[in-house]
Amino acid sequence: MTSIQGLTMALALSLAAPAMAQSALTPCRVDGLKNEALCGQLNRALDPARPQGTHVTVHYLVVPALARRKLPDPVFLLAGGPGQSAITLAGQLMPLLGRLGNRRDLVFVDQRGTGRSAPLICDDVRHQPLAQSLDGAAQEIRMQQCREALMKLPHGDLRQYTTTIAMQDLDAVRERLGAEQINLVGASYGTRAALEYLRQFPQHVRRVILDGVAPPDMVLPASFSTDSQAALEQMFDACEAEADCRQRHPRLRQDWTALLAGLPKTVTLNHPLTGQPERLTLTRDAVLGAVRGPLYVPGYASALPQAIADARQGRFEGLAGLSGLLGSGRAARLSMGMHFSVVCAEDVPRLDRARDAGGKDFGAQFAEAYTRICKDWPRGPVSAEFYQVKPSPVPVLLLSGGSDPATPPRHGERVAKALGAKALHVIVPNAGHGVMGLGCARDLVFRFISAAEDKDALALDAGCVSRIPRPPAFQPVQIGSEARP
């Protein structure tokens, strides 16, 4: 986060609008933010149809605008997953959104089931032995046990965590803060949430930014396979097109095929947290999962050719290390109870009508795993209107990474067409999952929301992001015999 002088922040807090004062916001400290912010909470019915029944507390964070005369439309940040905590992500997002915070409040709402808002947390598998954490059958048993434990909680009616209900909570926060209109910035699953808020409350939306578009009709487990396969093929293509990579790995595709054919395989790997060696059986699904993670970030994917070549020779350390790069931090952890409450209700019931046939290598592993877990997971009702994206009355900026294994441009293109004339779709060919933090993209975000007129927001020149290059393939350092210590 950009450093902010304490006196300046104190002044910003003291100049907060009267609506804020009425909303019982209190000064608070949040990990990742160097300065004090404001925290609030709102009681909401767990089941909207039973307002007198059990309630949950929705927590939210406000980073006040620095300007003396701030603008009345705050920016709401919607986290991904599903299952991420927006408040926990605040420290990471502030460097990307700092300029927006000069004149607008930034609001982070922990969606029900995540973070501090009636969390639905399962055990952290990172501390378990590798053999257990990578065992698909063991994972399903853990999720069954987690489901049973969560259902015993006071807020354990797992049917009440759909995106539709969560966006009603978000609107209640908007109303509590006294904002007539808000700007939405959603990333990954947060884009689905933003689209649902726009569907339910279009009159309260000024601008929308969707980074990595995950529309309501994508059927997550099926699209996982198709889109992961496409990103993997792009990685192979990039290596073949790059002279150095092609020279070092002339048989990369064949090595990959042979690697998969040789599984399962007993290996010894060091646990990423303890550093202790553990002996385990590495399965095809485990290797596919290990490869899929780095594909999210082209910088990590650039190391996959070497990691695959090493694994083909029986050295799995590189592949194992890459697979631990994502999801290792606290901010990246998902509330798995909320994750399955959303996916089991909104995606899995539509698997039989999914447009995706599945990738050649990834096959149906994701769909099969989710189907087994969701078989006994309570499912909230989802209306047919939820899956329909209608023309937007306000400007929407869609950002897609051309190498994204989760939300590639094909989803953004479909949504942009449905949103109509007020949608602007920007594709960054060499980006992965998440575009806002790349090059000039953060400036595009700022200018899109800051533009006074809709026509100016939609007339943005986004050419600068199209020139972002793909990182060259990683080459291990070679120390010659003449090298000196």
DOTORVO-106585 format. One line per field, with one value per residue (C-alpha): x, y, z; residue number from 1. Coordinates in Angstrom, 2 decimals, padded with zeros to 5 digits. Example, Ala and Ser with C-alpha at 12.3 -4.5 7.8 and 13.67 -1.06 7.14 Angstrom:
2
east = c(012.30|013.67) $
north = c(-004.50|-001.06) $
up = c(007.80|007.14) $
pos = c(1|2) $
***
This chain:
485
east = c(000.00|001.20|002.35|-000.18|000.74|-001.07|-002.24|-003.79|-005.66|-006.86|-008.21|-009.95|-011.57|-012.76|-014.27|-016.24|-019.76|-022.58|-024.07|-020.91|-021.16|-024.72|-023.65|-021.71|-018.35|-015.46|-011.72|-009.93|-006.69|-006.57|-003.62|-001.94|-003.12|-000.54|-003.08|-006.31|-009.52|-013.18|-015.00|-018.73|-021.13|-024.72|-027.14|-028.94|-031.49|-029.82|-032.92|-034.44|-037.84|-037.64|-036.63|-037.39|-035.26|-031.50|-029.33|-025.77|-023.42|-021.98|-018.68|-017.30|-014.31|-014.27|-011.05|-012.16|-011.38|-008.49|-009.99|-011.73|-014.59|-015.02|-017.42|-020.65|-020.28|-017.93|-016.13|-017.15|-014.62|-016.03|-013.65|-013.15|-013.16|-015.98|-014.80|-012.25|-012.48|-012.61|-011.34|-008.32|-007.54|-007.73|-004.01|-003.14|-005.67|-004.88|-001.78|-003.97|-006.82|-005.03|-005.80|-009.50|-009.26|-008.25|-011.83|-013.94|-014.38|-013.24|-015.52|-014.62|-017.51|-016.87|-019.57|-021.62|-019.74|-016.29|-013.83|-015.58|-019.13|-020.54|-017.52|-017.87|-014.29|-012.99|-009.70|-006.53|-005.06|-001.72|-000.60|-001.50|000.89|001.19|-000.19|-003.42|-003.78|-003.32|-005.59|-008.86|-010.87|-009.52|-010.43|-014.02|-014.22|-012.85|-015.46|-018.21|-016.97|-016.71|-020.26|-021.60|-019.71|-020.83|-024.48|-024.32|-023.34|-026.00|-025.57|-025.21|-028.14|-025.91|-028.78|-028.56|-025.20|-026.10|-024.82|-028.33|-028.73|-025.20|-025.84|-028.90|-026.53|-024.26|-027.11|-027.96|-024.38|-024.75|-027.92|-026.33|-023.50|-025.98|-024.74|-027.37|-025.08|-021.92|-019.16|-018.47|-015.06|-015.26|-012.50|-013.04|-016.11|-016.54|-017.56|-020.48|-021.43|-021.21|-023.41|-025.98|-025.95|-026.42|-029.35|-031.10|-030.24|-029.42|-030.68|-027.90|-025.00|-022.89|-020.00|-018.89|-015.47|-015.25|-011.71|-011.64|-015.30|-017.01|-020.62|-023.46|-023.91|-020.29|-020.83|-017.55|-016.50|-016.97|-015.33|-012.34|-011.33|-011.83|-010.12|-007.21|-006.52|-006.53|-004.07|-001.80|-001.79|-000.91|002.08|003.25|002.73|004.69|007.63|007.64|007.57|010.51|013.88|015.62|012.71|012.31|016.01|016.03|012.73|012.28|009.94|007.98|004.54|005.81|007.47|004.16|002.24|004.84|004.79|001.04|001.29|003.82|001.50|000.81|004.38|005.93|008.09|009.72|008.97|009.63|006.54|006.21|005.62|007.72|010.48|010.50|010.76|007.63|007.09|003.82|002.12|001.74|-001.43|-002.49|-005.02|-002.35|000.02|-002.76|-003.59|000.08|000.32|-002.96|-001.95|001.05|-001.01|-002.86|000.23|002.34|005.45|004.96|003.87|007.20|008.86|006.56|008.61|011.64|009.50|007.79|011.11|012.56|009.48|009.79|013.25|011.85|012.67|009.36|010.72|010.19|006.62|005.82|007.35|005.40|002.12|002.64|003.13|-000.60|-002.94|-000.13|-000.89|-003.58|-005.34|-005.62|-007.29|-010.85|-013.77|-014.51|-017.92|-019.04|-017.32|-019.33|-022.53|-022.28|-021.00|-023.27|-026.32|-025.45|-023.20|-023.32|-027.09|-026.43|-023.60|-025.87|-026.42|-022.83|-021.42|-017.92|-016.92|-013.76|-010.06|-008.02|-005.81|-007.97|-011.04|-013.94|-011.93|-013.21|-016.83|-016.72|-015.12|-017.61|-020.52|-019.52|-019.06|-022.25|-024.36|-025.28|-024.53|-027.65|-028.56|-030.20|-032.81|-031.52|-033.93|-033.84|-033.29|-029.97|-028.46|-029.66|-027.34|-029.41|-028.38|-026.72|-028.00|-024.53|-020.98|-019.25|-015.52|-014.63|-010.98|-009.83|-006.42|-005.74|-003.84|-006.25|-007.00|-010.12|-011.88|-010.47|-011.86|-014.57|-016.58|-016.01|-017.04|-020.34|-021.11|-020.09|-022.48|-025.31|-024.58|-024.91|-023.75|-022.48|-019.97|-016.28|-014.31|-010.51|-008.47|-004.84|-003.39|-000.47|-002.16|-003.34|-006.00|-006.36|-005.53|-005.94|-002.42|-000.62|001.15|-001.23|-004.36|-004.67|-004.71|-007.54|-009.50|-008.98|-009.96|-013.01|-014.50|-013.33|-014.74|-017.54|-019.57|-020.52|-019.36|-015.89|-015.66|-016.53|-014.09|-010.99|-007.92|-006.77|-004.03|-001.28|-002.26|-002.25|001.53|002.32|004.69|004.58|007.54|010.22|010.63|012.63|016.18|018.01|021.33|024.24|027.48|030.48|033.44|035.52|033.10|034.51|032.65) $
north = c(000.00|003.52|005.25|007.74|010.20|009.61|013.21|012.99|009.82|011.31|014.28|011.96|010.06|013.24|014.51|011.32|012.05|012.21|009.03|007.23|008.50|007.22|003.78|003.01|002.76|002.48|002.98|-000.34|-001.93|-004.55|-006.70|-005.34|-001.74|000.54|003.05|003.00|002.40|002.11|-001.13|-001.75|-004.62|-005.27|-007.90|-009.78|-012.58|-015.88|-016.85|-013.76|-015.47|-015.62|-012.11|-012.97|-016.11|-016.61|-013.66|-013.41|-010.47|-009.12|-007.30|-004.61|-002.30|001.28|003.00|006.64|008.91|011.26|014.32|016.96|017.03|013.41|012.04|010.37|007.05|004.65|001.74|-001.73|-004.54|-008.05|-010.92|-014.13|-017.82|-018.23|-018.15|-015.33|-012.67|-009.16|-007.61|-009.92|-008.96|-005.22|-004.83|-006.49|-004.48|-001.03|-000.55|-001.21|001.05|003.77|006.50|005.69|006.19|009.81|010.95|007.85|005.60|002.04|-000.59|-004.25|-006.50|-009.99|-011.91|-014.15|-017.39|-015.77|-013.88|-012.42|-012.82|-016.12|-017.99|-021.53|-022.69|-026.22|-027.62|-026.22|-029.12|-027.32|-028.68|-032.29|-034.86|-034.55|-038.03|-037.06|-033.58|-034.95|-037.97|-037.26|-039.81|-038.41|-034.90|-035.96|-037.52|-034.31|-032.24|-034.59|-034.18|-030.42|-030.24|-032.14|-029.87|-026.67|-027.71|-027.81|-024.13|-021.52|-020.17|-023.63|-023.64|-024.02|-023.17|-019.50|-018.61|-018.15|-015.20|-013.77|-013.56|-012.24|-009.36|-008.41|-008.14|-005.94|-003.62|-003.36|-002.20|000.38|001.65|001.76|003.88|006.29|005.92|006.27|004.73|002.64|001.44|-002.30|-003.89|-007.67|-010.19|-013.81|-015.08|-011.46|-010.71|-013.13|-011.37|-007.97|-009.14|-010.42|-007.12|-005.28|-007.57|-007.00|-003.36|-001.60|001.73|001.76|001.06|003.75|001.76|-001.89|-003.45|-007.22|-008.63|-012.26|-012.76|-015.74|-015.44|-017.24|-019.69|-020.89|-024.15|-023.97|-027.63|-028.23|-024.99|-025.71|-028.60|-026.88|-023.66|-025.34|-027.45|-024.38|-022.57|-025.63|-025.83|-022.12|-022.80|-025.55|-023.27|-020.46|-022.79|-024.00|-020.41|-019.36|-020.44|-021.01|-022.95|-025.01|-025.86|-026.84|-028.78|-030.08|-032.86|-031.01|-032.25|-035.82|-035.48|-034.33|-037.21|-039.71|-038.14|-038.64|-042.18|-043.10|-042.24|-043.16|-043.03|-043.26|-040.22|-038.43|-034.72|-032.14|-030.78|-027.09|-025.94|-028.30|-028.96|-032.60|-035.31|-037.42|-040.49|-040.60|-041.87|-039.14|-039.57|-038.19|-035.88|-034.54|-033.73|-032.06|-029.95|-029.07|-027.86|-025.96|-023.66|-022.02|-021.46|-018.69|-016.46|-016.40|-015.68|-018.96|-020.79|-019.84|-022.33|-025.21|-026.44|-027.05|-028.48|-030.92|-031.96|-032.57|-034.53|-036.72|-037.62|-038.41|-035.05|-033.62|-030.89|-028.10|-029.09|-029.46|-026.08|-024.32|-025.85|-024.34|-020.78|-020.10|-020.45|-020.47|-017.09|-016.26|-013.90|-016.61|-019.17|-020.04|-020.61|-024.03|-024.31|-021.15|-022.26|-025.47|-023.80|-021.54|-024.02|-026.87|-024.60|-022.54|-024.69|-028.43|-028.80|-027.50|-029.92|-031.93|-028.88|-027.57|-026.55|-027.78|-031.28|-031.24|-031.00|-033.83|-034.22|-032.73|-034.70|-034.80|-034.92|-031.59|-032.27|-035.74|-034.52|-031.67|-033.97|-036.38|-033.64|-031.82|-034.97|-034.44|-030.71|-028.61|-026.46|-023.06|-022.14|-020.28|-018.46|-018.83|-015.05|-015.45|-017.05|-014.36|-011.41|-008.54|-005.26|-002.98|000.54|001.59|001.27|-002.05|-002.64|-006.31|-007.43|-010.83|-012.50|-014.41|-017.14|-017.43|-021.08|-020.13|-017.15|-016.73|-014.26|-016.60|-015.94|-012.20|-012.11|-013.84|-011.50|-008.35|-009.28|-009.79|-006.52|-004.61|-001.18|-000.05|-002.91|-002.49|-005.75|-005.48|-008.62|-008.77|-011.57|-012.50|-012.08|-014.85|-014.76|-011.14|-008.10|-005.07|-005.27|-005.42|-002.47|000.35|-001.65|000.05|003.39|002.10|001.13|004.58|006.44|004.26|004.95|008.57|009.60|012.09|010.98|007.46|008.11|009.04|005.89|003.73|005.56|004.43|003.63|000.27|-000.34|-000.18|-003.48|-005.37|-004.89|-006.69|-009.53|-013.15|-013.92|-016.05|-019.63|-020.06|-021.32|-022.71|-021.09|-023.15|-022.86|-023.70|-025.68|-022.51|-020.72|-019.43|-019.36) $
up = c(000.00|-000.76|002.42|003.83|006.50|009.78|009.98|006.52|007.41|010.69|008.75|006.30|009.15|010.80|007.54|006.83|005.63|008.20|006.72|007.79|011.33|011.53|010.39|013.60|011.86|014.28|013.75|013.27|012.17|009.42|008.43|005.32|005.84|007.40|008.62|010.52|008.59|009.59|010.38|010.43|010.83|009.91|011.21|008.46|008.50|007.69|005.73|004.03|004.14|007.96|009.09|012.72|012.66|013.03|012.07|010.80|011.14|007.88|008.44|006.18|005.96|004.71|003.66|003.64|000.71|001.34|-000.35|001.73|-000.79|-001.66|-004.27|-003.11|-004.97|-003.16|-004.80|-003.55|-004.00|-004.53|-003.80|-005.77|-005.05|-004.30|-000.71|-000.39|002.30|000.82|004.06|004.14|000.54|001.24|001.89|-001.42|-003.41|-002.07|-004.25|-007.30|-006.21|-004.28|-006.85|-006.68|-002.92|-003.32|-003.90|-003.21|-000.22|-000.82|000.72|001.34|002.40|003.73|001.88|004.18|004.74|004.40|006.56|009.59|008.24|009.58|008.19|006.84|007.34|006.83|008.13|006.58|004.61|004.20|007.57|006.79|005.33|001.56|000.98|002.73|001.23|-002.32|-001.90|-003.71|-001.73|001.55|000.41|-000.19|003.27|004.80|002.97|004.17|007.74|007.27|005.91|008.90|011.33|009.59|009.63|013.45|013.64|014.53|010.99|009.46|007.05|003.98|001.63|002.63|001.05|-002.59|-004.59|-004.81|-001.02|-000.58|-002.98|-000.95|002.01|-000.08|-000.93|002.76|003.39|000.60|002.20|005.64|004.27|002.70|-000.88|-003.59|-006.19|-005.99|-008.31|-008.38|-008.94|-009.06|-009.67|-010.74|-008.82|-007.71|-011.32|-010.98|-007.76|-009.47|-012.34|-009.86|-007.95|-011.26|-012.08|-008.76|-008.10|-011.39|-010.05|-007.44|-009.83|-011.48|-013.06|-013.07|-013.62|-014.18|-014.01|-015.16|-016.08|-014.38|-015.58|-013.82|-016.69|-016.99|-014.98|-013.10|-012.83|-016.56|-017.68|-015.38|-017.63|-020.99|-020.00|-018.19|-021.27|-023.50|-021.22|-021.13|-024.93|-025.08|-022.83|-025.19|-028.20|-026.55|-025.89|-029.49|-030.74|-028.55|-029.94|-026.60|-025.13|-028.28|-028.24|-024.57|-024.70|-028.27|-027.10|-024.43|-025.50|-025.75|-022.34|-020.89|-022.43|-021.21|-017.74|-017.43|-018.82|-016.13|-013.25|-010.51|-009.28|-005.81|-005.07|-002.15|-001.75|000.92|002.65|001.67|005.27|007.39|004.86|005.92|003.22|002.74|000.60|-001.34|-004.46|-007.05|-009.12|-012.48|-010.83|-008.47|-011.34|-013.34|-010.29|-009.84|-013.44|-013.40|-010.53|-012.26|-015.42|-013.55|-013.72|-016.92|-014.86|-013.02|-016.17|-017.76|-015.39|-016.38|-019.40|-017.18|-014.38|-016.77|-018.29|-014.83|-013.73|-016.82|-015.50|-012.05|-010.43|-009.17|-006.89|-009.43|-010.19|-006.51|-005.73|-008.46|-007.33|-003.87|-005.13|-005.34|-002.40|000.15|001.69|004.24|001.85|-000.80|001.47|000.60|002.92|001.47|003.13|001.38|-001.84|-002.07|-000.89|-003.94|-006.55|-005.44|-005.74|-008.83|-011.05|-010.41|-011.07|-014.60|-015.46|-017.73|-019.92|-019.86|-023.23|-022.32|-023.34|-021.21|-022.00|-023.52|-020.45|-017.71|-018.74|-016.28|-013.05|-011.75|-012.62|-011.08|-007.85|-007.44|-008.25|-005.50|-002.90|-003.91|-003.86|-000.19|000.09|000.90|-002.09|-001.93|-004.56|-007.61|-009.92|-013.69|-013.93|-012.11|-015.22|-017.62|-018.29|-019.63|-021.33|-018.83|-018.19|-016.98|-018.37|-017.72|-018.31|-018.82|-018.52|-019.79|-019.85|-023.05|-021.15|-018.23|-017.30|-015.31|-016.93|-020.45|-023.02|-024.31|-021.15|-021.29|-024.95|-024.19|-021.31|-023.20|-026.01|-023.53|-021.70|-024.95|-026.07|-022.68|-022.34|-023.18|-023.35|-023.12|-023.83|-022.71|-024.87|-022.62|-019.24|-016.94|-014.26|-013.19|-015.28|-013.00|-011.59|-014.93|-016.54|-017.38|-016.46|-013.09|-014.89|-017.12|-014.01|-012.51|-015.68|-016.30|-012.87|-012.74|-016.12|-015.54|-018.58|-019.62|-023.18|-021.94|-019.81|-022.81|-025.09|-023.21|-025.29|-023.91|-026.46|-023.85|-022.20|-025.51|-025.70|-022.44|-023.44|-022.32|-020.03|-021.72|-020.58|-017.40|-017.77|-014.73|-013.95|-015.29|-013.33|-015.46|-014.23|-014.18|-011.88|-008.61|-005.28) $
pos = c(1|2|3|4|5|6|7|8|9|10|11|12|13|14|15|16|17|18|19|20|21|22|23|24|25|26|27|28|29|30|31|32|33|34|35|36|37|38|39|40|41|42|43|44|45|46|47|48|49|50|51|52|53|54|55|56|57|58|59|60|61|62|63|64|65|66|67|68|69|70|71|72|73|74|75|76|77|78|79|80|81|82|83|84|85|86|87|88|89|90|91|92|93|94|95|96|97|98|99|100|101|102|103|104|105|106|107|108|109|110|111|112|113|114|115|116|117|118|119|120|121|122|123|124|125|126|127|128|129|130|131|132|133|134|135|136|137|138|139|140|141|142|143|144|145|146|147|148|149|150|151|152|153|154|155|156|157|158|159|160|161|162|163|164|165|166|167|168|169|170|171|172|173|174|175|176|177|178|179|180|181|182|183|184|185|186|187|188|189|190|191|192|193|194|195|196|197|198|199|200|201|202|203|204|205|206|207|208|209|210|211|212|213|214|215|216|217|218|219|220|221|222|223|224|225|226|227|228|229|230|231|232|233|234|235|236|237|238|239|240|241|242|243|244|245|246|247|248|249|250|251|252|253|254|255|256|257|258|259|260|261|262|263|264|265|266|267|268|269|270|271|272|273|274|275|276|277|278|279|280|281|282|283|284|285|286|287|288|289|290|291|292|293|294|295|296|297|298|299|300|301|302|303|304|305|306|307|308|309|310|311|312|313|314|315|316|317|318|319|320|321|322|323|324|325|326|327|328|329|330|331|332|333|334|335|336|337|338|339|340|341|342|343|344|345|346|347|348|349|350|351|352|353|354|355|356|357|358|359|360|361|362|363|364|365|366|367|368|369|370|371|372|373|374|375|376|377|378|379|380|381|382|383|384|385|386|387|388|389|390|391|392|393|394|395|396|397|398|399|400|401|402|403|404|405|406|407|408|409|410|411|412|413|414|415|416|417|418|419|420|421|422|423|424|425|426|427|428|429|430|431|432|433|434|435|436|437|438|439|440|441|442|443|444|445|446|447|448|449|450|451|452|453|454|455|456|457|458|459|460|461|462|463|464|465|466|467|468|469|470|471|472|473|474|475|476|477|478|479|480|481|482|483|484|485) $
***
